[in-house]
Amino acid sequence: MTVNELTTKPTILVVDDMPDNIRIIHGVLSDQFIIRAATSGQKAIELAQVQPLPELILLDVMMPLMNGFDVCKHLKANPVTSRIPVIFVTAKTEDLDEQTGLELGAVDYLSKPIRPAVLKVRVKNQLALSNQARQLEELVQQRTKELEQTRHKIILKLGRAAEFRDNETGLHIVRIGHLSRMLAQHIGATETWCELILHASPMHDIGKIGIPDAILLKPGRLTDDERTIMQQHPVLGAEILGDDDNAPLLVMAKEIALCHHEYWNGNGYPQGLSGKNIPLSARIVAIVDVFDALTSARPYKQPWPTQKALDYIADGAGKQFDPDLVTAFLQCREQVEQIKLQFWEPDAEFELT
């Protein structure tokens, strides 16, 4: 067999405890397929997982120790082999047997003795259907990825819209996303959750869109009434993001927008939540948002050095911030500085000392 044949011919696994039956099938199909053979159910399960995976399995039913039905159950229960199409080839021809095989997930059921022409057609048809299903799945995955990327871009732009109204820059919300994910990873959150907070945290201040410019852009101190209005931006953000329990990203974005100004000791706003009644995502963003604001240059202030900002965060442990998260954040100084450098604002200055 040439190398070219190995790379172009589909592989079929033939399972039968009678070697003569395997030889017959080999004679019928070997001109178009690479034939891999097993004479027991256990061996079949092993060979079905060998790379390259077989593209089709021809499986006998009546075998000692482990019959074909049991083999099929194992194959369909294993994520590695569950999608490989199975055709039963057997002398058990009762309707109930065929029904059992198909209910177990087989795509076809052929009776012995084998008719070469029928076997070729059935194999060809099932491979064509399998290839078509795989291509459709790949297309769906590609389209889903494209939609996800588009959604993340829209979300980022929404976050930037709020930041631009507040004399912030788009890189601030990018850093918030990466710092939030970094801290989530450090405390051992799942990768899925870490990706959610990466994309949800940039919308933490989306509610500022609803704050009047006279208050949002006021250069001096706010009056008590103005501060009350400003402190409504978490509620406005939650209203903008709305209720969509079927979209985990928006669920997290809403809880961050609503709760990232809550304090661990209960002295925050808008709800006066305390401790672990504040969602974890919001507790994370509370730390990284304050840190990034302190270490970034703004028209009204110079950036704080990293150590001074870290000292401020440490001093807020148990008061403004979750003390355990503060400890974790302080352990990430090197990664924090790498993120600050990676997403540095060219027209601004900041200190990493």
C-alpha positions in Angstrom: 0.0 0.0 0.0 1.4 3.4 -1.0 1.7 6.5 1.2 -0.8 8.2 -1.1 -3.4 5.4 -0.5 -3.0 5.7 3.2 -3.8 9.4 3.1 -6.6 9.3 0.6 -8.5 6.0 1.2 -11.2 6.1 3.9 -10.6 3.5 6.7 -13.3 1.0 7.6 -13.2 -1.1 10.7 -14.7 -4.6 10.2 -15.6 -6.5 13.3 -16.5 -10.2 13.1 -15.4 -13.2 15.2 -15.1 -15.3 12.0 -12.0 -14.5 10.0 -13.6 -15.9 6.8 -16.3 -13.2 7.0 -13.6 -10.5 7.4 -11.8 -11.9 4.3 -15.0 -11.7 2.3 -15.6 -8.1 3.2 -12.0 -7.3 2.6 -12.2 -8.8 -0.9 -15.3 -6.7 -1.6 -14.1 -3.3 -0.3 -10.3 -3.3 -0.2 -10.0 -1.7 -3.6 -11.6 1.5 -2.3 -11.0 1.4 1.4 -8.3 0.7 4.0 -9.7 -2.3 6.0 -8.9 -2.5 9.7 -10.1 -5.8 11.3 -11.1 -7.0 14.8 -12.3 -10.5 15.8 -13.6 -9.5 19.2 -15.7 -6.8 20.7 -13.0 -5.5 23.1 -10.5 -5.3 20.3 -13.0 -3.4 18.2 -13.4 -0.8 20.9 -9.7 -0.4 21.0 -9.1 -0.2 17.2 -12.0 2.3 16.9 -10.0 4.8 18.8 -6.8 4.4 16.8 -5.9 7.4 14.7 -6.9 8.0 12.0 -10.3 7.1 13.3 -12.3 4.7 11.0 -14.9 6.5 9.0 -17.3 3.6 9.2 -17.7 0.4 11.3 -19.1 -2.8 9.9 -20.1 -4.7 13.1 -21.3 -8.3 13.6 -23.9 -9.0 16.3 -23.3 -12.6 17.4 -19.8 -12.7 19.0 -18.6 -14.3 22.2 -18.0 -12.4 25.4 -19.2 -9.1 24.0 -21.8 -9.1 21.3 -22.2 -6.4 18.7 -25.0 -4.6 20.5 -22.8 -4.1 23.5 -19.9 -2.9 21.4 -22.2 -0.4 19.8 -23.3 0.9 23.2 -19.7 1.4 24.2 -18.9 3.2 20.9 -21.8 5.6 21.2 -21.1 6.3 24.8 -17.5 7.3 24.1 -17.1 10.9 22.7 -14.1 9.9 20.7 -16.1 7.2 18.7 -19.7 8.3 19.1 -20.0 9.9 15.7 -18.5 7.0 13.7 -21.4 5.5 11.7 -22.1 1.8 12.5 -23.6 -0.7 10.1 -24.6 -4.1 11.6 -23.8 -7.0 9.3 -25.3 -10.1 10.9 -27.2 -13.4 10.5 -29.7 -12.2 13.1 -32.5 -11.1 10.7 -35.5 -10.8 13.0 -37.4 -7.5 13.0 -36.7 -7.1 16.7 -33.0 -7.5 16.2 -32.9 -4.9 13.5 -35.0 -2.5 15.6 -32.6 -3.0 18.5 -29.6 -2.2 16.4 -31.1 0.9 14.9 -32.2 2.1 18.4 -28.7 1.7 19.6 -27.5 4.3 17.0 -26.6 2.1 14.0 -27.2 3.8 10.6 -28.0 0.6 8.8 -28.6 -3.2 9.3 -27.5 -5.7 6.7 -28.1 -9.5 6.8 -25.7 -12.3 5.9 -24.8 -13.8 3.6 -23.2 -10.6 2.3 -24.3 -9.5 -1.2 -21.2 -7.6 -2.5 -23.1 -5.1 -4.7 -25.5 -4.2 -1.9 -22.7 -3.9 0.6 -20.8 -1.5 -1.7 -23.8 0.7 -2.2 -24.8 0.8 1.5 -21.2 1.7 2.5 -20.9 4.3 -0.2 -24.2 5.9 0.8 -23.5 6.0 4.5 -20.1 7.5 4.0 -21.6 10.2 1.8 -24.2 11.0 4.4 -21.5 11.1 7.1 -19.3 13.4 5.1 -22.2 15.7 4.4 -23.2 15.8 8.1 -19.6 16.6 9.0 -19.3 19.4 6.5 -22.6 20.9 7.7 -21.4 20.7 11.3 -18.1 22.5 10.3 -20.1 25.1 8.5 -22.3 25.7 11.5 -19.3 25.9 13.8 -17.7 28.5 11.5 -20.9 30.6 11.3 -21.3 30.3 15.1 -17.8 31.5 15.6 -18.3 34.4 13.2 -21.5 35.4 15.0 -19.7 35.2 18.4 -16.9 37.4 17.2 -19.4 39.9 15.8 -21.3 40.0 19.1 -18.1 40.5 21.1 -17.1 43.4 18.8 -20.5 45.0 19.3 -20.3 44.6 23.0 -16.8 46.2 23.0 -18.1 49.1 21.0 -21.0 49.6 23.5 -18.5 49.7 26.3 -16.3 52.2 24.4 -19.4 54.4 23.8 -19.8 54.8 27.5 -16.1 55.4 28.2 -15.7 58.0 25.5 -18.5 60.1 27.2 -16.4 60.0 30.4 -13.1 61.1 28.9 -11.9 57.5 29.0 -10.3 55.6 26.1 -11.1 52.3 24.4 -8.0 50.8 25.8 -9.3 51.2 29.4 -12.1 48.7 28.8 -9.7 46.4 26.9 -7.5 46.4 30.0 -10.4 45.8 32.3 -11.4 42.7 30.3 -7.9 41.2 30.3 -7.2 42.1 34.0 -10.6 40.6 35.0 -9.8 37.4 33.1 -6.3 37.2 34.6 -7.7 37.5 38.1 -10.4 34.9 37.4 -7.8 32.5 36.1 -5.6 33.0 39.1 -8.4 32.0 41.5 -9.1 28.9 39.4 -12.3 29.8 37.6 -13.3 27.6 34.6 -12.0 28.6 31.2 -15.6 29.2 30.1 -16.2 31.6 33.0 -12.9 33.4 32.4 -13.9 34.0 28.8 -17.3 35.3 29.8 -15.7 37.9 32.2 -13.2 38.9 29.5 -16.1 39.9 27.2 -18.7 41.0 29.8 -16.5 43.3 32.0 -16.0 46.0 29.3 -19.7 46.9 29.7 -19.4 47.7 33.4 -20.0 51.4 32.9 -22.5 51.2 30.0 -25.0 53.0 32.2 -23.0 56.3 32.0 -24.7 56.7 28.6 -27.8 57.8 30.5 -26.0 60.4 32.7 -26.4 64.1 31.6 -23.2 65.6 30.3 -23.4 68.4 32.8 -22.8 65.9 35.6 -20.7 63.3 33.8 -18.2 65.8 32.5 -18.3 68.3 35.4 -14.6 69.2 36.2 -15.3 70.0 39.8 -16.8 68.2 42.8 -20.4 67.0 42.4 -23.1 68.3 44.6 -25.1 65.8 46.7 -27.9 65.8 44.2 -25.5 65.4 41.3 -23.8 62.5 43.1 -27.1 60.8 43.6 -27.8 61.0 39.9 -24.3 59.8 39.0 -24.8 56.8 41.3 -27.7 55.7 39.2 -25.5 54.6 36.3 -25.2 51.0 37.6 -29.0 50.8 37.6 -29.2 52.4 34.1 -26.6 49.9 32.9 -28.6 47.0 34.1 -31.7 48.4 32.4 -29.8 48.8 29.1 -28.5 45.3 29.2 -32.0 44.0 30.1 -33.1 40.5 31.1 -31.9 37.6 28.9 -31.4 34.4 30.9 -30.6 32.5 27.7 -27.4 34.6 27.1 -24.8 33.9 29.8 -22.6 36.8 28.5 -25.4 39.4 29.0 -26.4 37.9 32.3 -22.8 38.4 33.6 -22.5 41.8 32.0 -25.7 42.9 33.7 -24.6 41.8 37.2 -21.2 43.5 36.7 -22.8 46.7 35.5 -25.2 46.7 38.5 -22.9 45.6 41.3 -19.3 46.8 40.5 -19.7 49.8 42.8 -20.9 47.7 45.8 -18.5 47.5 48.7 -17.5 44.4 50.6 -18.5 46.1 53.9 -21.9 47.2 52.5 -21.1 50.9 52.1 -21.3 50.9 48.3 -24.1 51.5 45.9 -26.8 51.2 44.4 -28.1 48.4 46.6 -25.8 48.3 49.6 -24.9 44.7 49.1 -22.1 43.3 51.1 -19.7 40.3 51.2 -20.5 37.4 48.9 -23.9 38.7 48.2 -22.1 40.8 45.6 -21.6 38.6 42.5 -18.0 37.3 42.1 -17.8 38.9 38.7 -18.6 42.3 40.1 -16.1 41.9 43.0 -13.4 41.1 40.5 -14.2 44.1 38.3 -14.4 46.4 41.3 -10.7 45.8 42.0 -9.4 45.9 38.4 -11.5 49.0 37.5 -10.1 51.0 40.4 -6.6 49.8 39.9 -6.7 50.7 36.2 -8.2 54.1 36.9 -5.5 54.9 39.4 -2.6 53.9 37.2 -3.9 55.6 34.0 -3.4 59.2 33.0 -6.4 61.4 32.7 -6.9 65.1 31.8 -7.5 65.8 35.4 -4.7 63.7 37.0 -1.3 62.0 36.6 -1.1 58.2 36.7 -0.2 56.6 40.0 2.8 54.3 40.2 1.9 50.7 40.3 3.0 50.2 43.9 1.0 53.1 45.2 -2.1 51.8 43.4 -1.5 48.3 44.8 -1.1 49.7 48.3 -4.5 51.5 47.9 -6.1 48.2 46.8 -4.5 46.4 49.7 -5.7 49.0 52.2 -9.3 48.5 50.8 -9.3 44.8 51.6 -12.3 43.9 53.8 -13.7 47.4 53.3 -14.2 48.3 49.6 -12.9 45.0 48.2 -13.1 41.2 48.7 -10.1 40.5 50.9 -9.4 37.1 49.2 -9.5 38.6 45.8 -7.2 41.4 46.9 -4.7 38.8 48.1 -4.9 37.1 44.7 -4.6 40.3 42.8 -1.5 41.3 44.7 0.1 38.0 43.7 -0.4 38.8 40.0 1.8 42.0 39.8 3.9 40.7 37.0 0.9 39.7 34.9 -0.8 43.0 35.7 2.2 45.0 34.4 2.4 42.9 31.3 -1.2 43.7 30.5 -0.6 47.4 31.2 2.3 47.4 28.8 0.5 45.4 26.1 -2.4 47.8 26.0 -0.5 51.0 26.7 -2.1 54.2 25.5 0.5 55.9 23.2 -0.6 59.4 24.2 -0.5 58.7 27.9 2.1 58.0 30.5 2.1 55.6 33.4 4.5 54.3 35.9 5.2 50.7 36.7 7.4 51.2 39.7 
